[in-house]
Amino acid sequence: MTRRTSLFWRVGAVIYTFVNVAGAVYAYAMGEAQHATVHVLLLALGASAYVIWRLISMARRPDSPPAQLPDSRLDYLQQSVDAVALEVERIGEAQRFNEKLRAQKGETPPPKKDQ
């Protein structure tokens, strides 16, 4: 269904709902209980038709395959992960070097925080 067709049906549904709500209120205000009941039944019929239509359209919709990243984006992501891994390794090297210097100076290491 195209956007224009979908918009057409949505506008039609809003007008249908408005006419039946207004008609039910007006008919009830004029003392015509049977006429108001017909409008309420038409509202219920329209709502149930919409629910059935949505269920059928959801059942017919094929499952889309998982999205694939383009090769350029996948390569960029791989390079980013590699860069992060390199930086983490450098941080680890710096910590090991600092611990080695502390051990040579005879300093006590700072207390470890509990998590």
C-alpha positions in Angstrom: 0.0 0.0 0.0 1.4 3.4 -1.0 1.6 6.3 1.4 -1.1 8.2 -0.4 -3.5 5.2 -0.2 -2.6 4.7 3.5 -3.3 8.3 4.2 -6.6 8.1 2.3 -7.8 5.2 4.5 -6.6 6.8 7.7 -8.5 10.0 6.9 -11.6 7.9 6.0 -11.4 6.1 9.3 -11.2 9.3 11.3 -14.2 10.7 9.4 -16.1 7.5 10.0 -15.3 7.5 13.7 -16.2 11.2 14.0 -19.5 10.9 12.2 -20.6 7.9 14.3 -19.6 9.4 17.6 -21.2 12.7 16.8 -24.3 10.9 15.4 -24.6 8.8 18.5 -24.4 11.9 20.8 -26.8 13.9 18.7 -29.3 11.0 18.4 -29.2 10.4 22.1 -29.6 14.1 22.8 -32.7 14.1 20.5 -34.2 11.2 22.4 -33.7 8.6 19.7 -32.1 5.8 21.6 -32.4 3.2 18.8 -30.7 5.6 16.4 -27.9 6.2 18.9 -27.5 2.4 19.4 -27.0 2.0 15.7 -24.2 4.5 15.7 -22.6 2.7 18.7 -22.9 -0.6 16.9 -21.3 0.9 13.7 -18.4 2.2 15.9 -17.9 -1.3 17.3 -18.1 -2.8 13.8 -15.5 -0.3 12.5 -13.2 -1.0 15.5 -13.4 -4.7 15.1 -12.8 -4.5 11.3 -9.7 -2.4 12.0 -8.3 -4.9 14.5 -8.9 -7.8 12.1 -7.3 -5.9 9.3 -4.2 -5.2 11.4 -3.9 -8.8 12.5 -4.2 -10.1 8.9 -1.7 -7.6 7.6 0.8 -8.5 10.4 0.4 -12.2 9.6 1.1 -11.6 5.9 4.1 -9.5 6.5 7.2 -11.6 5.8 10.0 -11.6 8.3 12.8 -9.3 7.1 16.3 -10.7 7.1 18.8 -9.2 9.5 20.3 -6.0 8.3 23.8 -6.4 6.8 26.4 -3.6 7.3 28.1 -2.4 4.1 31.7 -3.6 3.8 33.0 0.0 4.3 31.2 0.4 7.6 32.2 -3.1 8.7 35.9 -2.3 8.0 35.6 1.0 9.9 34.1 -0.8 12.8 36.9 -3.4 12.8 39.5 -0.6 12.7 37.8 1.1 15.7 37.8 -2.1 17.7 41.5 -2.7 16.9 42.4 0.9 17.9 40.5 0.5 21.3 42.3 -2.8 21.9 45.7 -1.2 21.2 44.9 1.6 23.7 43.8 -0.8 26.4 47.1 -2.7 25.9 49.1 0.5 26.2 47.3 1.3 29.5 48.1 -2.1 30.8 51.8 -1.7 29.8 51.9 1.7 31.7 50.4 0.1 34.8 52.9 -2.7 34.7 55.7 -0.2 34.3 54.5 1.9 37.2 54.3 -1.2 39.4 57.8 -2.2 38.5 59.1 1.3 39.4 57.3 1.2 42.7 58.7 -2.2 43.5 62.2 -1.0 42.7 61.8 2.1 45.0 60.3 -0.1 47.8 57.0 1.8 47.9 53.8 0.1 49.0 51.1 -0.1 46.3 47.9 1.9 46.9 45.1 -0.1 48.5 42.7 -1.7 46.0 39.1 -0.6 46.0 36.4 -3.1 46.7 33.6 -3.2 44.1 
